[in-house]
């Protein structure tokens, strides 16, 4: 399709054998694409997952452009053109704080949903909105499709680039990402999650420790659908250790059974591209340093009961 539209295309990870889906390539592993973009001097890189329902882009410098950036870039362009219904973008609670800050500055209204493109879609239909998506790259352009479509998203992003006359690295300055920590907690039984008072208390304590940025800089906890685990996102914070980081005792997640002691290197993920602004609340304080991020992870491991 991109060649038919006049693009010069260099394809990688495009030789499926039935077993190599998402194996070191695609939207879940955009590093290979970033390297190829820099090697070939491409204008943009487009990474899709195995079923091509999401897009992670790479700008001409090799920097990652995730779904939050795409929503900001396309949402702003659609608003300027009078095509963004109710001037609103639907996102999930896992979107980066930088997305919401940028949206405010751009005059975009935002609506948050639970994680999952089906929840985004439900809210779009309910509220009469036509743009929504997730940080992971699921983006729904409801004027054209009722589901996430990576190729459609890529076309919309490239069209916005061309119309603006700017490089993607320029367009992405519309938003600055804040440090964000994601911890996956493997458990044996997810049935104790819903309505768990101890977990709610742990979330409240973590949000209090994050400072004065409000709920958007807080913590989002959800259980995974495909694996016996819970994902915790201690939000974006300043360069101070979270209160209670030295506390021990029964974890607030004690109502959930802990997983076994086997190690799983894929259990924990940390995202911090270091490109956040001077301070999450407009202050001049620096954002998280490595020590603070490590302490935050330690708090969540202790409080929710992650297996080590």
C-alpha positions in Angstrom: 0.0 0.0 0.0 2.7 2.5 0.9 4.6 1.8 -2.3 1.4 2.3 -4.3 1.1 5.7 -2.6 4.6 6.6 -3.8 6.7 5.8 -0.8 10.2 4.2 -1.0 9.9 1.3 1.3 12.5 -0.8 3.1 10.8 -3.8 4.8 12.1 -5.7 7.7 10.6 -8.6 9.7 8.4 -9.3 6.7 9.1 -13.0 6.2 6.7 -14.9 8.4 7.2 -18.6 8.9 4.2 -19.2 11.2 6.4 -19.2 14.3 8.3 -15.8 14.2 5.4 -13.5 15.0 6.6 -10.4 16.8 10.0 -12.1 17.3 12.4 -9.3 17.9 10.5 -6.9 15.5 7.3 -5.0 15.2 5.6 -2.7 17.6 6.6 -4.7 20.6 10.3 -4.5 19.6 10.8 -1.3 17.6 14.5 -1.1 18.4 15.4 -3.0 15.1 13.3 -0.6 13.1 14.9 2.4 14.8 18.3 1.2 13.8 17.2 0.6 10.2 15.7 4.1 10.0 19.0 5.7 11.0 20.9 3.3 8.8 18.9 4.1 5.7 18.1 7.8 6.4 14.4 7.1 6.2 11.9 9.8 6.9 9.8 7.6 9.2 9.6 4.1 10.5 6.3 2.2 11.0 6.2 -0.8 13.2 3.1 -3.1 13.4 2.3 -6.0 15.5 1.4 -9.5 14.2 -2.2 -8.7 13.4 -1.4 -5.1 12.4 -4.0 -3.5 14.7 -1.4 -1.2 16.3 1.3 1.1 15.3 4.5 2.3 16.9 6.3 4.9 14.8 10.0 5.9 14.7 11.1 9.4 13.7 13.9 10.1 11.4 16.4 10.4 14.3 15.5 6.9 15.5 13.3 8.0 18.5 10.2 6.1 19.3 6.8 7.7 18.8 4.1 5.7 20.7 0.3 5.9 20.7 0.2 8.9 23.1 2.3 11.0 20.6 0.1 9.8 17.7 -3.1 10.9 19.6 -1.6 14.3 20.3 -0.2 14.9 16.8 -3.3 13.7 14.9 -5.7 15.1 17.5 -4.2 18.6 17.2 -4.3 18.4 13.4 -7.9 17.2 13.4 -9.0 19.9 15.8 -7.3 22.6 13.7 -9.1 21.3 10.6 -12.4 21.2 12.4 -12.7 17.4 12.2 -12.2 16.4 15.8 -15.7 15.8 17.3 -16.2 17.8 20.5 -12.5 18.6 20.4 -12.0 15.4 22.5 -9.6 12.5 22.5 -10.3 9.3 24.3 -7.4 7.7 26.1 -6.8 5.2 28.9 -5.6 5.5 32.4 -2.2 4.1 31.3 -1.5 7.1 29.0 1.5 9.1 30.0 1.0 12.3 32.1 2.8 14.2 29.4 -0.1 13.3 27.0 -2.7 14.9 29.3 -0.5 18.0 29.9 0.0 18.4 26.1 -3.7 18.0 25.4 -4.5 20.7 27.9 -2.1 23.1 26.2 -3.5 22.3 22.8 -7.1 22.9 23.9 -8.0 19.2 23.6 -10.5 17.7 26.0 -9.6 14.2 27.1 -11.7 11.3 28.5 -10.1 8.4 30.3 -11.2 4.8 30.2 -10.0 1.5 31.5 -7.2 -0.2 29.6 -8.3 -2.0 26.4 -9.3 -0.7 23.0 -12.8 -2.1 23.5 -13.3 0.3 26.4 -11.9 3.1 24.3 -14.3 2.2 21.5 -17.3 2.0 23.9 -16.6 5.5 25.2 -16.2 6.9 21.7 -19.6 5.6 20.7 -21.2 6.7 23.9 -19.8 10.2 23.8 -19.9 10.8 20.1 -16.1 11.1 19.7 -14.1 10.1 16.7 -10.5 9.7 17.9 -9.2 7.5 20.7 -6.5 5.0 21.5 -3.9 3.6 23.8 -0.2 4.3 24.4 0.5 0.8 23.0 -0.4 2.0 19.6 -4.0 0.9 19.3 -5.6 4.0 17.7 -9.2 4.3 16.5 -10.2 6.8 13.8 -13.9 6.2 14.1 -14.7 8.2 10.9 -12.9 5.4 9.0 -12.9 2.2 11.1 -14.5 0.8 14.3 -11.3 -0.8 15.5 -7.6 -0.2 15.9 -5.9 -0.5 12.5 -2.1 0.0 12.4 -2.0 0.6 8.7 -4.8 3.2 8.8 -3.1 4.9 11.8 0.2 5.0 9.8 -1.6 6.6 6.9 -3.2 9.2 9.1 0.1 10.0 10.7 2.0 10.3 7.5 -0.8 12.4 6.0 -0.5 14.7 9.0 3.3 15.0 8.5 2.9 15.8 4.8 0.2 18.4 5.4 2.3 20.1 8.1 5.5 20.1 6.0 7.3 19.0 9.2 9.5 16.1 10.1 8.1 13.7 12.7 10.8 14.7 15.2 9.4 18.2 15.0 5.8 17.1 15.3 6.5 15.0 18.4 7.8 18.1 20.3 4.1 18.8 20.8 4.4 16.4 23.8 7.1 15.6 26.3 6.9 12.3 28.0 7.2 12.0 31.8 9.1 9.1 33.4 6.7 6.2 33.8 7.2 2.9 35.7 5.4 -0.3 34.9 5.6 -3.3 37.2 4.0 -6.6 36.4 3.1 -8.7 39.4 2.7 -12.4 38.7 0.0 -14.0 40.9 -1.6 -17.5 41.1 -5.2 -16.2 41.5 -6.7 -13.0 40.2 -10.1 -13.4 41.9 -9.0 -11.5 44.9 -8.2 -8.3 42.9 -11.6 -6.7 42.4 -12.6 -4.5 45.3 -9.6 -5.5 47.4 -9.5 -3.0 50.2 -5.8 -3.5 50.9 -4.9 -2.9 47.3 -7.0 0.3 47.2 -5.2 1.5 50.3 -1.8 0.8 48.7 -2.9 2.7 45.6 -4.0 5.7 47.7 -0.7 5.6 49.6 1.3 5.5 46.4 -0.6 8.4 44.9 -0.1 10.4 48.1 3.7 9.7 47.8 3.7 11.1 44.2 3.2 14.6 45.3 0.8 17.4 44.3 0.2 16.5 40.7 -3.2 15.1 41.3 -4.9 11.9 40.1 -3.3 12.0 36.7 0.2 11.6 38.2 -1.1 8.7 40.3 -1.1 4.9 40.2 -3.1 2.7 37.9 -3.5 -1.0 38.7 -5.2 -3.6 36.6 -5.2 -7.3 36.1 -3.9 -8.8 32.8 -6.3 -10.6 30.6 -4.0 -13.2 29.1 -1.6 -13.9 32.0 -2.0 -14.4 35.8 -0.6 -11.1 36.7 -1.4 -7.5 37.7 0.1 -4.4 36.2 0.9 -1.5 38.4 1.9 1.9 37.2 3.3 4.1 39.9 2.9 7.4 38.0 5.2 10.3 37.2 6.9 11.9 40.2 9.7 14.2 41.4 13.3 13.3 42.4 12.5 12.3 45.9 12.0 8.8 47.4 8.4 7.7 47.8 7.2 8.0 51.4 7.1 4.6 53.1 9.8 3.2 50.9 11.5 1.6 53.9 8.3 0.1 55.2 8.0 -3.6 55.6 5.3 -6.0 56.9 2.3 -7.6 55.4 1.9 -6.3 51.8 -1.5 -4.6 51.1 -1.9 -7.1 48.3 -1.9 -10.0 50.8 -5.4 -10.9 49.7 -3.8 -12.2 46.5 -1.8 -15.3 46.4 1.8 -14.8 45.5 3.3 -16.5 42.6 6.1 -19.1 43.0 9.7 -18.2 43.5 10.8 -18.8 39.9 12.4 -15.9 38.2 10.9 -14.3 35.1 13.0 -11.5 33.5 10.0 -10.4 31.5 7.9 -9.7 34.6 9.1 -6.2 35.2 9.3 -3.4 32.7 10.7 0.1 33.2 10.1 3.0 30.8 12.0 6.3 31.3 13.2 8.0 28.2 14.6 10.9 30.2 12.9 13.4 27.9 10.4 14.7 30.5 10.1 18.4 31.3 11.8 20.1 34.2 9.1 19.1 36.7 5.7 17.4 36.5 3.8 20.3 38.1 5.6 23.1 36.3 8.4 23.2 38.9 12.1 23.5 38.1 12.9 20.3 40.0 14.4 17.5 37.9 12.3 14.4 37.3 13.0 10.9 38.5 16.6 9.7 38.7 17.6 6.1 38.6 17.6 5.7 42.4 14.1 7.1 42.7 12.7 4.8 40.1 14.4 1.9 41.7 12.9 2.9 45.1 9.5 3.2 43.5 9.7 -0.2 42.1 10.8 -1.6 45.4 7.8 0.0 47.2 5.4 -1.7 44.7 7.1 -5.0 44.9 6.8 -5.0 48.7 3.3 -3.6 48.9 1.6 -5.7 46.2 3.6 -8.9 46.8 5.6 -9.4 43.6 7.6 -12.6 43.5 11.3 -12.1 43.4 
